[in-house]
Structure formats: C-alpha cells, structure tokens
Amino acid sequence: MGPMITSVPGVSKALGLGGWAQRSTWPVPWLTSDTTLTLLGISFSHSIQETTNRIWDAALGHLQGILRTNVGRCFSLHQRVHFLKTDAYSRIVFIGQVLPCPPSSAVKLHSATTKFLWAGRLERPPPGAIFRPTTAGGLAMLHTDLFLQALFLRPIAATVLGPDTCGRFLLRYWLAFPTRAFLHCFTDTPAPMSFFQRPAHIETALRSLKALFGNGLSPPSPLTHRKIYSLLLTPEFVPGHMERAQPLLDWEAIWRSARFLPPPIRESQFLFNHRLLFTRDRCHNIDPRVDPICDRCHLEDETAEHLMIGCPVRQELTAWLQSTLQSLGCVGNLSSWIRGDVGQLPYRSPARLLVAVFVDLSWRTRQRRRLLTIAEIQHKWKSSFPGQQFSH
C-alpha cells in the first residue's frame, strides 16, 4: 500500500488541492501565466519563430524611422556609413547577438540601409567596392545579412569549440554529428539511432558553420564576430571598374592614401576613381537625349578624364599641375598621377594631397559651371592642410 496523501485544512485549499474534484474555480496563479518572458530587454514568446519575426519586424521599423529622419542631412558617403555603424545599427546589433535574423528581414534591412546610403544618387559602384575596407578602395559598409550571421554565430561557435561546459553539452546533442568532419572536436561521435528535427536557430547556426569551415578552413583563434564576418565577406571582394580597366596602377597605394583626406575631398576622389562622377558622358549613358559633348571646349565628350586633364580650355591649369607634381618628385605620367598613383611617395606626401584637392575642386567648379583657378587650389590647400607646403 502506497503512502497516503493527506490534506491540511486551510493550506491545501489555498494551494488548490483540498476538495479539488468539486472545485469549479481555481486560484488565479494556477490558471494564468505570462505569454512572454523578457530577458535583456527582449521579449521571448513560447515559439522561437514567432519571437524572431516579431522582434525583427519591430527592429526594422525602428531603423527605418531613424533613416527617414536623417536622410536629408548633408553627409558625405563615408559619413553616412559612419552614422549607420555608430547610431542606426545599435539596436539590430544588440538583437543579432541573441536571435537569428530571418532572410526576409535581412533583405529589408539591406534595402533600407542601401537607400539611405545612396539617397539622391543614380549610380552605385559594384557591391565589392561598397563592403570592402576603405584601405582597399571601399566604403567599409556593413553587409547586413553577413554581419548579423557573424554576431549570432560567434557565441555558438565559441561554445562548441571551447572547453566542456553545460552549454557545450547541450549543443553537442544537435551539432556533434554533422560538424565532426570539419570542426574536428567531436570525431568520436557515432551516428544517432534516431533523429529529431533541429530548432530553427540551431539549423541556422549549422548552415553558417558549414559555409565557413566546411571547405577545410580552420577556425581563427580567438573567435570573434569581426573575424567571422571577415571570413564570410571575403568572397564578396571583386575588383572595381577602374581596377579592371587600368590594372597597372598602384591601386593599393591609391586606396590607402585616401584615408588621410578630409571627408568632402575623400568622397570626390572615391567617386572619380570608381567612375561615378555625373559628367555629361555619364548622363548621356542614362538619358540619350543629353548631349555628351563638353560645354566648354565643344570638341570631345565630357568624360571624367576629359574634365580633369583633357579639356583644352583648362590647358594652362593642367600644365601648372604637371610641373608642380614633377617638382614634388612624382614619377610617371599625368593620367596616372590624377588617379593618385604618384610613385613611391609617402601616403601623406604633398603630391598625393595636391592631386586630391585638384580632383575635388575640378568637380565642384564644374557643378557650378565655372573654371577652376590656381588661386582656388592654393586657398583650398591652406584651409584643408594647414602647415603643409608645395615642397618635399
């Protein structure tokens, strides 16, 4: 005979145990429970899928509100990227470390940030030039989908590859067998006798692990989200239009020297070296009704190269630039110098800075429909680089 359950008068009724067969009304704490659990500011529902969709939809709306408010601000391209990283992305970076981003939400996030970055511009460089580092000729814009993958994957990968803990024991149940061949940390795991469907967030992590390390690549140490993001982004790097058109130029020195320029000058050189200056020739490619002929010399199409050094009306200014660069130690020809390839000179050399100022002012005076003068270049130089002189 088993133990008998006795009821204590008063206590058992308060707990809902005494006379429960005849009870029609149960105590409120026994009937109600919270539909969500709030942890670290994130409200979790019973279903991880419902939680993920709800949280990311709210994050997308918050991001779109920030971008709509600030899209009219007078930012350069690099300043827009900096604003996205330091302000607009703050919430999605926090959420991305806890919840995987659904593909549909990642597409919407990428679309919203791309529209903000290129607001008011008709042409864009190839994706490789947008996402790669500034030292490689890019804008260092975050690839939203890959960056959120890296944020979510880092704690899971670090737990799987780390020492034995409770979290590693739980992840081993789901990830040991499919990752044993390329992570080499569960090599003695036998094939499971039965299999349950993996949770959606574990399946997402497994796909990312296979994409990263399934081709024989060893995990970096220490494993940070920046290193994971770099590995995910590497296949996205492709040469730009000008790099393919002029492969003999020293593009590494051109890109690395650009980081020492003020933002407006830096943007003009970026647009020039990526063939994005909106000259009459580019306008004609978009709208054939626009006349591509230069409205100053009326002899040739107004390309970016023609605007900088090819227009006969600017012959005196071009000759002054060439003689000045020669006196500063530049080796090569003017068509290479105007791109920033001035030979084996330091990144902060006056020659590189002078070329950048010349490109910036040439484009700005073209937009105002007037000719550039040597006095303007000298004034811009003194205001942008105080203390620097046109000398070695």
C-alpha angles and dihedrals in degrees: 000000000000127000116287122236113226127193123226112218111248096006098062092047092050089053093047094248105105114088091351094158092066096037115114098173121053127199114273096241089058094051103041132060133169113269090211137032117216114213124168089347094306119113111220121202128201090265119058089206092056090046093050096049094045096047095045093047089054091047091051091052091049092050093048090052092054092048094048090051094051104032092098096054117115098250128154117227094262091047090053090053090049091050091051093051099044102036119008097045097049096100099042091048089056093047093043091065091059108030131037114242113239114235092243092054091046090055091050092047091050092048093050095049093044092053090050093048096049099034109152095010125111100196132048134190120247115284092255091062091051100051104034120092122278089245087063096049098269138113095243088233113170116250094227098207096046094043092053089048089054092049093052096041098050099074092042094048092044090052094048093047095039134081124300110287136150090263092051090050091054094046091048090067091062104028108029100087101040093045100041093096099056107021092048093205100104100037094141094055111124123216110277118254090218133012134214123198111266119241114260095250092050091049090051091052091048092054090050092049091051092048091050105039104013092094095061098271112146118232112255121243122254093030107221131167090245092058092046090049091050091053092048093047099046095090089055093067110104128160117262127239096268094043090057093042095049107025094161094069119099095249094169092062091042093055096041094051092053094074091070093062127096112258099257093047091043091054094051092052091046091053092045095050091047094048093245102125106122098235124161090264091056090046090053091053089056098037115022090200090072114093109238094200116112109258091215107051097016089209109096141019112280102244122162091258092049091050093052105040110349106067112102090213088066094045095117092050092047092051090051091051092049095050092046093051091048090053089052092058102261116162122205132028135317095253089060094042093054089059091052100260099127099152131258096339125134118271090246094046117136090239093062092045092048092053091051092050090048092052093047096049093042090058096043094049089047089056089051091048098238138108124264119239132205090240090059091053092050092048092048090049094053093047095046099039109026112193094022118116135192092258141090 
